[in-house]
Amino acid sequence: MGEITHRFIKTNGITLHIAEQGPSDGTVVLLLHGFPELWYSWRYQMPALAEAGFHAIAPDMRGYGQSKAPAGIDQYTQFHVVGDIIGLLDTLDLKQVFLVGHDWGSCIGWEICRWRPDRVIAYVAVSVPFLIRDPDCNGVTKITALLGEGIYVNRFQELGRAECDFASLGTAEILKSFICGGFNSDKDGQISQLIAPKGKELSTVLPRLDDEKLPSWFTAADLKCYTDNYNKSSFTGPLNYYRNLDRNWQLSAPWSNSPVHTKVLFITGNLDAGLAFYGGFVFGPDFKNFVPNLKDIITIEGGHFIHEEQAEKFNQLLISFFNTVLHK
């Protein structure tokens, strides 16, 4: 199956770093990460896909890791990021690919399927379902009205605020907090660790974990890889995705109520904080109505980073779905 290799691709006016593994003639699986991640978050999927005969490609998304981070908040809209991915496919002369997206990568994946369905064979969305655009209310306003001004999405809006807050704890502690529980809910579906009290910052409520108590799926070596990358690239680029939620809402008006017709598998952890936000939609009729080729909704025991936490189960689902699509 070969080792993971790395290279840089020029696309859409920037340079993206990509990691690859698998036979050169294998069907391509493009893996899009979310926050606060890197290409490295697919370290458990890439060898499994390669062994199954697929060619896995995982970019550091715009603003992350070794990819370029353009200056200016307005350079991180969904349109910019989708443009990066389509440009990447064009540069690599890839007509169609299987697509997998987690967290923000899932949001981008949904829009790729909606705007450029000709480039996607099938899609596996992880954690974040297709989101219907409310014509009367943008996302930040709605979530703040529901959960208060301390909700993390709102606290990420002001340039520099979250960056200063994160610096108060240090890069490693912030990454550990988010990845090892910060984006999970408790058994009752509560997400208090993502809502800062009035006058306090998120760092005061994020879960803290001693290094010796890291979960088996996220080791000290993993934490070092993330920390080294974020210390070089900073959190600003990744946070700018959140700072474009209102702009994305404004620009996406022409696609209001437009469905996604791509074949889709949706996977989530039962303790993913996303279910606290979207659970009613995921398990109600509208998800299927807007994604008519939604093949299944699969809930695995675990949290937000389910592709890492339950990698073996996740990989089985991924490869089985892709093989079913290929051989029908």
BALOBA-1460 file (C-alpha; in Angstrom, 3 decimals):
// residues 328
<rec num="1" residu="m" x="0.000" y="0.000" z="0.000"/>
<rec num="2" residu="g" x="3.059" y="2.273" z="0.229"/>
<rec num="3" residu="e" x="3.925" y="4.985" z="2.705"/>
<rec num="4" residu="i" x="2.200" y="8.331" z="3.075"/>
<rec num="5" residu="t" x="3.788" y="10.869" z="0.739"/>
<rec num="6" residu="h" x="3.520" y="14.652" z="0.721"/>
<rec num="7" residu="r" x="3.537" y="17.376" z="-1.903"/>
<rec num="8" residu="f" x="2.277" y="20.905" z="-2.570"/>
<rec num="9" residu="i" x="-0.349" y="21.800" z="-5.162"/>
<rec num="10" residu="k" x="-1.073" y="25.273" z="-6.518"/>
<rec num="11" residu="t" x="-4.799" y="25.893" z="-6.751"/>
<rec num="12" residu="n" x="-7.190" y="28.829" z="-6.726"/>
<rec num="13" residu="g" x="-4.401" y="31.340" z="-6.067"/>
<rec num="14" residu="i" x="-2.912" y="29.526" z="-3.056"/>
<rec num="15" residu="t" x="-0.757" y="26.474" z="-2.296"/>
<rec num="16" residu="l" x="-2.231" y="23.452" z="-0.548"/>
<rec num="17" residu="h" x="-0.230" y="20.776" z="1.211"/>
<rec num="18" residu="i" x="-1.590" y="17.284" z="0.540"/>
<rec num="19" residu="a" x="-0.806" y="13.851" z="1.939"/>
<rec num="20" residu="e" x="-1.369" y="10.746" z="-0.205"/>
<rec num="21" residu="q" x="-1.350" y="7.002" z="0.202"/>
<rec num="22" residu="g" x="-2.440" y="4.078" z="-1.943"/>
<rec num="23" residu="p" x="-2.020" y="2.713" z="-5.455"/>
<rec num="24" residu="s" x="-1.741" y="5.358" z="-8.159"/>
<rec num="25" residu="d" x="-4.472" y="3.660" z="-10.190"/>
<rec num="26" residu="g" x="-6.867" y="3.328" z="-7.255"/>
<rec num="27" residu="t" x="-10.144" y="5.237" z="-7.136"/>
<rec num="28" residu="v" x="-9.428" y="8.482" z="-5.271"/>
<rec num="29" residu="v" x="-10.937" y="9.187" z="-1.868"/>
<rec num="30" residu="l" x="-10.601" y="12.859" z="-0.930"/>
<rec num="31" residu="l" x="-10.616" y="13.462" z="2.838"/>
<rec num="32" residu="l" x="-11.557" y="16.923" z="4.163"/>
<rec num="33" residu="h" x="-10.822" y="17.711" z="7.805"/>
<rec num="34" residu="g" x="-12.455" y="20.175" z="10.177"/>
<rec num="35" residu="f" x="-11.574" y="22.242" z="13.263"/>
<rec num="36" residu="p" x="-9.110" y="22.043" z="14.942"/>
<rec num="37" residu="e" x="-7.574" y="19.391" z="12.724"/>
<rec num="38" residu="l" x="-5.053" y="18.735" z="9.955"/>
<rec num="39" residu="w" x="-4.615" y="16.201" z="7.159"/>
<rec num="40" residu="y" x="-3.185" y="14.112" z="10.012"/>
<rec num="41" residu="s" x="-6.653" y="13.536" z="11.468"/>
<rec num="42" residu="w" x="-7.136" y="10.929" z="8.694"/>
<rec num="43" residu="r" x="-4.059" y="8.946" z="9.795"/>
<rec num="44" residu="y" x="-6.258" y="5.945" z="10.637"/>
<rec num="45" residu="q" x="-8.231" y="6.046" z="7.380"/>
<rec num="46" residu="m" x="-5.437" y="6.477" z="4.842"/>
<rec num="47" residu="p" x="-3.676" y="3.111" z="5.397"/>
<rec num="48" residu="a" x="-7.007" y="1.250" z="5.494"/>
<rec num="49" residu="l" x="-8.179" y="2.854" z="2.264"/>
<rec num="50" residu="a" x="-4.839" y="2.150" z="0.602"/>
<rec num="51" residu="e" x="-4.948" y="-1.491" z="1.675"/>
<rec num="52" residu="a" x="-8.458" y="-1.731" z="0.177"/>
<rec num="53" residu="g" x="-7.123" y="-0.473" z="-3.174"/>
<rec num="54" residu="f" x="-8.138" y="3.177" z="-2.956"/>
<rec num="55" residu="h" x="-5.871" y="6.194" z="-3.372"/>
<rec num="56" residu="a" x="-6.369" y="8.485" z="-0.374"/>
<rec num="57" residu="i" x="-5.678" y="12.224" z="-0.601"/>
<rec num="58" residu="a" x="-5.906" y="14.422" z="2.493"/>
<rec num="59" residu="p" x="-5.162" y="18.143" z="2.198"/>
<rec num="60" residu="d" x="-4.440" y="20.624" z="4.919"/>
<rec num="61" residu="m" x="-7.366" y="22.917" z="4.240"/>
<rec num="62" residu="r" x="-6.856" y="26.617" z="3.462"/>
<rec num="63" residu="g" x="-5.355" y="28.299" z="6.538"/>
<rec num="64" residu="y" x="-4.356" y="25.055" z="8.222"/>
<rec num="65" residu="g" x="-1.013" y="23.330" z="8.744"/>
<rec num="66" residu="q" x="1.361" y="23.645" z="5.823"/>
<rec num="67" residu="s" x="-1.209" y="25.088" z="3.405"/>
<rec num="68" residu="k" x="-1.231" y="28.808" z="2.754"/>
<rec num="69" residu="a" x="-3.250" y="31.089" z="5.012"/>
<rec num="70" residu="p" x="-4.426" y="34.109" z="3.025"/>
<rec num="71" residu="a" x="-4.709" y="37.388" z="4.887"/>
<rec num="72" residu="g" x="-8.210" y="38.721" z="5.415"/>
<rec num="73" residu="i" x="-11.233" y="37.119" z="7.042"/>
<rec num="74" residu="d" x="-13.191" y="37.353" z="3.800"/>
<rec num="75" residu="q" x="-10.781" y="34.903" z="2.136"/>
<rec num="76" residu="y" x="-12.303" y="31.947" z="4.003"/>
<rec num="77" residu="t" x="-15.839" y="31.698" z="2.650"/>
<rec num="78" residu="q" x="-17.229" y="28.350" z="1.564"/>
<rec num="79" residu="f" x="-16.868" y="29.579" z="-2.009"/>
<rec num="80" residu="h" x="-13.112" y="30.047" z="-1.566"/>
<rec num="81" residu="v" x="-12.655" y="26.640" z="0.030"/>
<rec num="82" residu="v" x="-14.820" y="24.799" z="-2.499"/>
<rec num="83" residu="g" x="-12.803" y="26.587" z="-5.186"/>
<rec num="84" residu="d" x="-9.612" y="25.243" z="-3.626"/>
<rec num="85" residu="i" x="-10.898" y="21.685" z="-3.795"/>
<rec num="86" residu="i" x="-12.205" y="21.909" z="-7.364"/>
<rec num="87" residu="g" x="-8.891" y="23.481" z="-8.375"/>
<rec num="88" residu="l" x="-7.059" y="20.640" z="-6.644"/>
<rec num="89" residu="l" x="-9.060" y="18.077" z="-8.619"/>
<rec num="90" residu="d" x="-8.378" y="19.948" z="-11.843"/>
<rec num="91" residu="t" x="-4.645" y="20.185" z="-11.156"/>
<rec num="92" residu="l" x="-4.479" y="16.458" z="-10.434"/>
<rec num="93" residu="d" x="-6.695" y="15.708" z="-13.456"/>
<rec num="94" residu="l" x="-9.272" y="13.927" z="-11.327"/>
<rec num="95" residu="k" x="-12.686" y="13.881" z="-12.979"/>
<rec num="96" residu="q" x="-14.541" y="12.310" z="-10.049"/>
<rec num="97" residu="v" x="-13.681" y="11.217" z="-6.519"/>
<rec num="98" residu="f" x="-15.231" y="9.709" z="-3.441"/>
<rec num="99" residu="l" x="-15.535" y="12.448" z="-0.841"/>
<rec num="100" residu="v" x="-15.349" y="12.294" z="2.963"/>
<rec num="101" residu="g" x="-15.768" y="15.352" z="5.183"/>
<rec num="102" residu="h" x="-15.702" y="15.874" z="8.936"/>
<rec num="103" residu="d" x="-16.883" y="18.949" z="10.866"/>
<rec num="104" residu="w" x="-16.089" y="22.002" z="8.674"/>
<rec num="105" residu="g" x="-14.875" y="19.546" z="6.054"/>
<rec num="106" residu="s" x="-18.381" y="18.099" z="6.128"/>
<rec num="107" residu="c" x="-19.897" y="21.550" z="5.494"/>
<rec num="108" residu="i" x="-17.549" y="22.050" z="2.552"/>
<rec num="109" residu="g" x="-18.335" y="18.561" z="1.271"/>
<rec num="110" residu="w" x="-22.066" y="19.259" z="1.234"/>
<rec num="111" residu="e" x="-21.507" y="22.373" z="-0.876"/>
<rec num="112" residu="i" x="-19.199" y="20.538" z="-3.282"/>
<rec num="113" residu="c" x="-21.988" y="17.984" z="-3.776"/>
<rec num="114" residu="r" x="-24.545" y="20.740" z="-4.283"/>
<rec num="115" residu="w" x="-22.501" y="23.015" z="-6.536"/>
<rec num="116" residu="r" x="-20.345" y="20.488" z="-8.390"/>
<rec num="117" residu="p" x="-22.110" y="17.117" z="-8.213"/>
<rec num="118" residu="d" x="-20.353" y="16.109" z="-11.437"/>
<rec num="119" residu="r" x="-17.083" y="15.744" z="-9.478"/>
<rec num="120" residu="v" x="-18.352" y="13.444" z="-6.702"/>
<rec num="121" residu="i" x="-19.051" y="9.707" z="-7.003"/>
<rec num="122" residu="a" x="-20.503" y="9.478" z="-3.487"/>
<rec num="123" residu="y" x="-20.106" y="11.326" z="-0.197"/>
<rec num="124" residu="v" x="-19.582" y="10.303" z="3.433"/>
<rec num="125" residu="a" x="-20.478" y="13.193" z="5.737"/>
<rec num="126" residu="v" x="-19.267" y="12.945" z="9.317"/>
<rec num="127" residu="s" x="-20.754" y="14.821" z="12.300"/>
<rec num="128" residu="v" x="-22.408" y="17.713" z="10.432"/>
<rec num="129" residu="p" x="-25.526" y="17.006" z="8.350"/>
<rec num="130" residu="f" x="-26.770" y="19.000" z="5.387"/>
<rec num="131" residu="l" x="-27.961" y="22.319" z="6.806"/>
<rec num="132" residu="i" x="-31.017" y="24.063" z="5.411"/>
<rec num="133" residu="r" x="-30.583" y="27.792" z="4.897"/>
<rec num="134" residu="d" x="-33.065" y="29.807" z="6.965"/>
<rec num="135" residu="p" x="-34.060" y="32.725" z="4.698"/>
<rec num="136" residu="d" x="-34.941" y="34.915" z="7.672"/>
<rec num="137" residu="c" x="-32.024" y="34.380" z="10.049"/>
<rec num="138" residu="n" x="-28.292" y="33.797" z="9.672"/>
<rec num="139" residu="g" x="-26.585" y="31.006" z="11.576"/>
<rec num="140" residu="v" x="-24.704" y="33.052" z="14.180"/>
<rec num="141" residu="t" x="-27.812" y="35.018" z="15.139"/>
<rec num="142" residu="k" x="-29.902" y="31.867" z="15.454"/>
<rec num="143" residu="i" x="-27.449" y="29.864" z="17.543"/>
<rec num="144" residu="t" x="-26.731" y="32.863" z="19.797"/>
<rec num="145" residu="a" x="-30.450" y="33.398" z="20.359"/>
<rec num="146" residu="l" x="-30.829" y="29.745" z="21.323"/>
<rec num="147" residu="l" x="-27.718" y="29.247" z="23.475"/>
<rec num="148" residu="g" x="-26.563" y="32.718" z="24.500"/>
<rec num="149" residu="e" x="-23.665" y="34.990" z="23.656"/>
<rec num="150" residu="g" x="-21.194" y="32.634" z="25.324"/>
<rec num="151" residu="i" x="-21.652" y="29.857" z="22.768"/>
<rec num="152" residu="y" x="-18.315" y="29.114" z="21.134"/>
<rec num="153" residu="v" x="-19.490" y="29.994" z="17.597"/>
<rec num="154" residu="n" x="-20.341" y="33.503" z="18.756"/>
<rec num="155" residu="r" x="-17.150" y="33.834" z="20.812"/>
<rec num="156" residu="f" x="-15.109" y="32.953" z="17.712"/>
<rec num="157" residu="q" x="-16.503" y="35.899" z="15.718"/>
<rec num="158" residu="e" x="-14.337" y="38.727" z="17.074"/>
<rec num="159" residu="l" x="-10.883" y="38.753" z="15.503"/>
<rec num="160" residu="g" x="-8.271" y="38.142" z="18.183"/>
<rec num="161" residu="r" x="-10.566" y="37.246" z="21.083"/>
<rec num="162" residu="a" x="-10.345" y="33.468" z="20.782"/>
<rec num="163" residu="e" x="-6.694" y="33.683" z="19.749"/>
<rec num="164" residu="c" x="-5.864" y="35.512" z="23.004"/>
<rec num="165" residu="d" x="-7.987" y="33.120" z="25.001"/>
<rec num="166" residu="f" x="-6.260" y="30.104" z="23.470"/>
<rec num="167" residu="a" x="-2.851" y="31.654" z="24.136"/>
<rec num="168" residu="s" x="-3.711" y="31.903" z="27.827"/>
<rec num="169" residu="l" x="-3.787" y="28.106" z="28.049"/>
<rec num="170" residu="g" x="-1.264" y="27.288" z="25.349"/>
<rec num="171" residu="t" x="-1.607" y="25.521" z="22.025"/>
<rec num="172" residu="a" x="-1.274" y="21.965" z="23.326"/>
<rec num="173" residu="e" x="-3.847" y="22.441" z="26.081"/>
<rec num="174" residu="i" x="-6.418" y="23.975" z="23.717"/>
<rec num="175" residu="l" x="-5.988" y="21.226" z="21.130"/>
<rec num="176" residu="k" x="-6.205" y="18.537" z="23.789"/>
<rec num="177" residu="s" x="-9.335" y="20.135" z="25.258"/>
<rec num="178" residu="f" x="-11.210" y="20.335" z="21.970"/>
<rec num="179" residu="i" x="-10.137" y="17.003" z="20.502"/>
<rec num="180" residu="c" x="-10.420" y="14.910" z="23.677"/>
<rec num="181" residu="g" x="-13.910" y="15.941" z="24.718"/>
<rec num="182" residu="g" x="-14.579" y="19.612" z="24.076"/>
<rec num="183" residu="f" x="-16.873" y="18.906" z="21.118"/>
<rec num="184" residu="n" x="-18.723" y="16.103" z="22.895"/>
<rec num="185" residu="s" x="-21.977" y="16.259" z="24.804"/>
<rec num="186" residu="d" x="-22.665" y="14.470" z="28.077"/>
<rec num="187" residu="k" x="-25.092" y="11.540" z="28.300"/>
<rec num="188" residu="d" x="-27.966" y="14.005" z="28.674"/>
<rec num="189" residu="g" x="-27.014" y="15.898" z="25.532"/>
<rec num="190" residu="q" x="-25.675" y="18.941" z="27.385"/>
<rec num="191" residu="i" x="-22.806" y="21.009" z="25.944"/>
<rec num="192" residu="s" x="-22.020" y="23.383" z="28.800"/>
<rec num="193" residu="q" x="-18.276" y="23.139" z="28.072"/>
<rec num="194" residu="l" x="-18.904" y="24.980" z="24.787"/>
<rec num="195" residu="i" x="-20.768" y="27.890" z="26.414"/>
<rec num="196" residu="a" x="-18.712" y="30.452" z="28.319"/>
<rec num="197" residu="p" x="-20.366" y="32.216" z="31.268"/>
<rec num="198" residu="k" x="-20.945" y="35.942" z="30.929"/>
<rec num="199" residu="g" x="-17.700" y="37.828" z="31.396"/>
<rec num="200" residu="k" x="-15.539" y="34.706" z="31.120"/>
<rec num="201" residu="e" x="-13.769" y="33.006" z="28.244"/>
<rec num="202" residu="l" x="-14.155" y="29.529" z="26.756"/>
<rec num="203" residu="s" x="-10.874" y="28.394" z="28.260"/>
<rec num="204" residu="t" x="-12.542" y="28.498" z="31.697"/>
<rec num="205" residu="v" x="-15.118" y="25.848" z="30.770"/>
<rec num="206" residu="l" x="-13.317" y="23.625" z="28.258"/>
<rec num="207" residu="p" x="-12.522" y="20.162" z="29.669"/>
<rec num="208" residu="r" x="-8.943" y="19.653" z="30.863"/>
<rec num="209" residu="l" x="-7.045" y="16.400" z="30.558"/>
<rec num="210" residu="d" x="-3.683" y="15.342" z="31.963"/>
<rec num="211" residu="d" x="-1.189" y="14.115" z="29.375"/>
<rec num="212" residu="e" x="-0.997" y="10.720" z="31.047"/>
<rec num="213" residu="k" x="-4.767" y="10.313" z="30.623"/>
<rec num="214" residu="l" x="-4.933" y="10.834" z="26.873"/>
<rec num="215" residu="p" x="-7.225" y="8.338" z="25.111"/>
<rec num="216" residu="s" x="-5.611" y="5.463" z="23.228"/>
<rec num="217" residu="w" x="-6.647" y="6.957" z="19.870"/>
<rec num="218" residu="f" x="-4.926" y="10.301" z="20.563"/>
<rec num="219" residu="t" x="-1.399" y="9.815" z="21.823"/>
<rec num="220" residu="a" x="1.276" y="12.203" z="23.044"/>
<rec num="221" residu="a" x="2.903" y="11.882" z="19.600"/>
<rec num="222" residu="d" x="-0.382" y="12.878" z="17.943"/>
<rec num="223" residu="l" x="-0.693" y="15.891" z="20.235"/>
<rec num="224" residu="k" x="2.870" y="16.941" z="19.410"/>
<rec num="225" residu="c" x="2.177" y="16.758" z="15.663"/>
<rec num="226" residu="y" x="-0.887" y="18.980" z="16.019"/>
<rec num="227" residu="t" x="0.836" y="21.368" z="18.416"/>
<rec num="228" residu="d" x="3.932" y="21.812" z="16.244"/>
<rec num="229" residu="n" x="1.769" y="22.628" z="13.226"/>
<rec num="230" residu="y" x="-0.501" y="25.072" z="15.055"/>
<rec num="231" residu="n" x="2.440" y="26.817" z="16.685"/>
<rec num="232" residu="k" x="3.730" y="27.543" z="13.176"/>
<rec num="233" residu="s" x="0.449" y="28.384" z="11.440"/>
<rec num="234" residu="s" x="-1.702" y="29.786" z="14.320"/>
<rec num="235" residu="f" x="-5.441" y="29.434" z="14.932"/>
<rec num="236" residu="t" x="-6.504" y="32.520" z="12.964"/>
<rec num="237" residu="g" x="-6.996" y="30.835" z="9.579"/>
<rec num="238" residu="p" x="-9.115" y="28.016" z="11.055"/>
<rec num="239" residu="l" x="-11.156" y="30.471" z="13.151"/>
<rec num="240" residu="n" x="-11.817" y="32.565" z="10.049"/>
<rec num="241" residu="y" x="-14.081" y="29.790" z="8.757"/>
<rec num="242" residu="y" x="-16.426" y="30.584" z="11.663"/>
<rec num="243" residu="r" x="-16.064" y="34.315" z="11.022"/>
<rec num="244" residu="n" x="-17.582" y="33.801" z="7.580"/>
<rec num="245" residu="l" x="-20.786" y="32.125" z="8.744"/>
<rec num="246" residu="d" x="-22.821" y="35.289" z="8.155"/>
<rec num="247" residu="r" x="-21.077" y="35.990" z="4.852"/>
<rec num="248" residu="n" x="-21.713" y="32.408" z="3.716"/>
<rec num="249" residu="w" x="-25.373" y="32.841" z="4.614"/>
<rec num="250" residu="q" x="-25.594" y="36.026" z="2.519"/>
<rec num="251" residu="l" x="-23.774" y="34.582" z="-0.490"/>
<rec num="252" residu="s" x="-25.651" y="31.274" z="-0.516"/>
<rec num="253" residu="a" x="-29.092" y="32.839" z="-1.042"/>
<rec num="254" residu="p" x="-29.352" y="31.562" z="-4.651"/>
<rec num="255" residu="w" x="-29.205" y="27.981" z="-3.353"/>
<rec num="256" residu="s" x="-31.955" y="28.285" z="-0.755"/>
<rec num="257" residu="n" x="-33.990" y="25.063" z="-0.601"/>
<rec num="258" residu="s" x="-31.844" y="23.374" z="-3.251"/>
<rec num="259" residu="p" x="-31.282" y="19.671" z="-2.428"/>
<rec num="260" residu="v" x="-28.230" y="17.430" z="-2.682"/>
<rec num="261" residu="h" x="-28.698" y="14.493" z="-5.075"/>
<rec num="262" residu="t" x="-25.332" y="12.781" z="-4.485"/>
<rec num="263" residu="k" x="-25.335" y="9.330" z="-2.860"/>
<rec num="264" residu="v" x="-24.594" y="9.996" z="0.806"/>
<rec num="265" residu="l" x="-23.764" y="8.070" z="3.969"/>
<rec num="266" residu="f" x="-23.975" y="10.058" z="7.222"/>
<rec num="267" residu="i" x="-21.959" y="8.923" z="10.254"/>
<rec num="268" residu="t" x="-21.931" y="10.475" z="13.725"/>
<rec num="269" residu="g" x="-20.966" y="9.633" z="17.285"/>
<rec num="270" residu="n" x="-23.797" y="9.313" z="19.788"/>
<rec num="271" residu="l" x="-22.037" y="11.822" z="22.062"/>
<rec num="272" residu="d" x="-21.147" y="14.264" z="19.273"/>
<rec num="273" residu="a" x="-22.138" y="17.774" z="20.314"/>
<rec num="274" residu="g" x="-23.493" y="18.181" z="16.790"/>
<rec num="275" residu="l" x="-26.447" y="15.983" z="17.726"/>
<rec num="276" residu="a" x="-27.339" y="18.509" z="20.426"/>
<rec num="277" residu="f" x="-27.685" y="21.074" z="17.642"/>
<rec num="278" residu="y" x="-29.001" y="18.991" z="14.752"/>
<rec num="279" residu="g" x="-30.367" y="15.750" z="16.195"/>
<rec num="280" residu="g" x="-33.993" y="16.622" z="15.558"/>
<rec num="281" residu="f" x="-33.215" y="17.346" z="11.925"/>
<rec num="282" residu="v" x="-30.985" y="14.304" z="11.424"/>
<rec num="283" residu="f" x="-33.599" y="11.860" z="12.686"/>
<rec num="284" residu="g" x="-36.607" y="13.714" z="11.304"/>
<rec num="285" residu="p" x="-38.038" y="13.673" z="7.766"/>
<rec num="286" residu="d" x="-36.361" y="16.802" z="6.382"/>
<rec num="287" residu="f" x="-32.837" y="15.378" z="6.148"/>
<rec num="288" residu="k" x="-34.014" y="12.682" z="3.768"/>
<rec num="289" residu="n" x="-36.234" y="15.145" z="1.904"/>
<rec num="290" residu="f" x="-33.287" y="17.443" z="1.149"/>
<rec num="291" residu="v" x="-30.864" y="14.562" z="0.528"/>
<rec num="292" residu="p" x="-33.044" y="12.073" z="-1.399"/>
<rec num="293" residu="n" x="-30.103" y="9.699" z="-2.033"/>
<rec num="294" residu="l" x="-29.199" y="9.497" z="1.655"/>
<rec num="295" residu="k" x="-28.426" y="5.796" z="1.957"/>
<rec num="296" residu="d" x="-28.126" y="5.541" z="5.727"/>
<rec num="297" residu="i" x="-27.624" y="7.394" z="9.013"/>
<rec num="298" residu="i" x="-25.223" y="5.490" z="11.260"/>
<rec num="299" residu="t" x="-24.604" y="6.379" z="14.891"/>
<rec num="300" residu="i" x="-21.482" y="4.917" z="16.523"/>
<rec num="301" residu="e" x="-20.784" y="4.972" z="20.232"/>
<rec num="302" residu="g" x="-18.362" y="7.837" z="20.725"/>
<rec num="303" residu="g" x="-17.837" y="11.549" z="20.332"/>
<rec num="304" residu="h" x="-17.183" y="14.213" z="17.728"/>
<rec num="305" residu="f" x="-13.913" y="12.776" z="16.394"/>
<rec num="306" residu="i" x="-15.513" y="9.413" z="15.725"/>
<rec num="307" residu="h" x="-13.263" y="8.632" z="12.748"/>
<rec num="308" residu="e" x="-10.318" y="8.606" z="15.156"/>
<rec num="309" residu="e" x="-12.012" y="7.285" z="18.271"/>
<rec num="310" residu="q" x="-13.657" y="4.313" z="16.516"/>
<rec num="311" residu="a" x="-11.345" y="4.058" z="13.520"/>
<rec num="312" residu="e" x="-11.746" y="0.345" z="12.816"/>
<rec num="313" residu="k" x="-15.544" y="0.496" z="12.772"/>
<rec num="314" residu="f" x="-15.506" y="3.744" z="10.829"/>
<rec num="315" residu="n" x="-13.133" y="2.346" z="8.207"/>
<rec num="316" residu="q" x="-15.299" y="-0.727" z="7.731"/>
<rec num="317" residu="l" x="-18.337" y="1.462" z="7.078"/>
<rec num="318" residu="l" x="-16.402" y="3.740" z="4.735"/>
<rec num="319" residu="i" x="-14.896" y="1.002" z="2.594"/>
<rec num="320" residu="s" x="-18.091" y="-1.065" z="2.506"/>
<rec num="321" residu="f" x="-20.094" y="1.945" z="1.296"/>
<rec num="322" residu="f" x="-17.582" y="2.847" z="-1.408"/>
<rec num="323" residu="n" x="-17.329" y="-0.745" z="-2.631"/>
<rec num="324" residu="t" x="-21.113" y="-1.018" z="-2.780"/>
<rec num="325" residu="v" x="-21.297" y="2.137" z="-4.903"/>
<rec num="326" residu="l" x="-18.502" y="0.922" z="-7.205"/>
<rec num="327" residu="h" x="-19.906" y="-2.544" z="-7.787"/>
<rec num="328" residu="k" x="-23.577" y="-1.720" z="-8.304"/>
